[in-house]
């Protein structure tokens, strides 16, 4: 799936503030913390894990990308982070009271195998989120103005993919062996700082960042000019309002 190599600092300074927007919903879905243990799988730069520590969880992060772990350890030095990736986590069965995967199952090569692995290491509850609506129009508009052809989105093989809706997410998790308790829709507007958006592109974060990194010097210059034009038109007081939707699922192993 997407190559996140070396993007830790750029991600922390850009999209991390978007992805932590699910923190309250994830925390509420898991119930009272009371010092119980929690594993944050695909913990990235540690922002969600730190938010869960703040409400009383004893959190361990698990993240395969070295630059993400380095930023997490710098920004949240009290948070333990292990090297590990789905679908083979370096933990015994039922190692944690709760397991969380925030915007991870939409990035893995085999979502059902990965969901089963989340359930394997959970003694009680499992929570996971995926994007159902993401405003890719911003980057498509930048490419259009720059006269560039956007890279096609990645697709899984049909037998591995699932419908990116709350209902489709629930079906996939059920197929993977979860006892799904609830799946809810969450929508919010991320007021993206223009500087942070550019950091994400220049730093190679996500599809737009990978596309920008692959451009030659002339293409990058055209992309930057178009980005500045679009943001000048779309921003309000230096921020671009971007509406996102996610599905938040909570369940347990069967």
GIBEL-V222353 format. One record per helix or strand. SS is the DSSP state (H for helix, E for strand). FROM is the first residue (numbers start at 1). TO is the last residue. Records with the same first field share a line. If there is no record, write none. Layout:
BEGIN
SS: FROM-TO ; FROM-TO
END
This chain:
BEGIN
H: 8-12 ; 16-30 ; 47-54 ; 66-75 ; 111-120 ; 137-146 ; 166-175 ; 194-202 ; 206-214 ; 217-234
E: 37-41 ; 58-62 ; 80-82 ; 85-85 ; 88-88 ; 96-102 ; 122-133 ; 178-193 ; 235-236 ; 239-253
END
